[in-house]
Amino acid sequence: MGDFAEAVRERVRRAREAVAAAHEAGDVYAVTEAREELDDALRMARDLGVDPGAGPEDEHEDPR
């Protein structure tokens, strides 16, 4: 699962960057869209048993 797991981690990384950029820009709509993508990417990682790496949003979520 090496390449696939890395692709999932990359999706999470890009989504985290998009959330941060949207926050920095003060764009509420973009934050909402980016957050939804991040939630989907984290859900996929969890469902597939891929460790997405630690991030600020993981502090309030059950990693299982």
N, C-alpha and C positions, 0 to 999 in steps of 0.2 A: 504494500500500500504506500510505499515511499513517495512516488511522484504525485499520487492522488492526495495523500495527506499534505504534502507541501503545497499543492494547489489550493486546498481548503484553508490552510494557514495564510496563504497569500490573499485569498478573498477576505479573510478576517482582517488582515493587516490593512488592506486598501479601504475597507469599510471604516475601520477605526480612524484612518487618516481623513476620510471624507467627513466623519462626524466632527473631528477636531477643526477642520477647515471651515465647516459650516458654522460652528460655534464662533470661531474667530471672526468670520464675516458678519455675524449677527443675523444670519438668514434663517428665520424660524422654519420656513417651509423646507429648506435644504437640510436642516437638522433633523426634521421629522423623516424625510426620505432616507437620509443616510443612516439614521438610527434603525429604521425598518430593515434596511439591507444588513446592518450589523447584527441585528437580532436573528435574521434568517441565516446568516453565515455561522453564527455561534450555535444556533440550533442544529444546523447540519453537522458541524464539527462534533457536537455532543452525541448526536444520533449515530454517527459513524465511529465514535470512540477516538477521535482525533483531538489531541491537546492543542487548543488554539494559541496557547501562550497567555500569560497573565496580562490583564488590562484593567483599567479603572472600572469598567462596567461589570467585570467579573466579581467584584467585591460583594455585590448584592444578589448574585445569582448562584443557584446550586449548580456546581460543576458536573453533576451526574446527568 
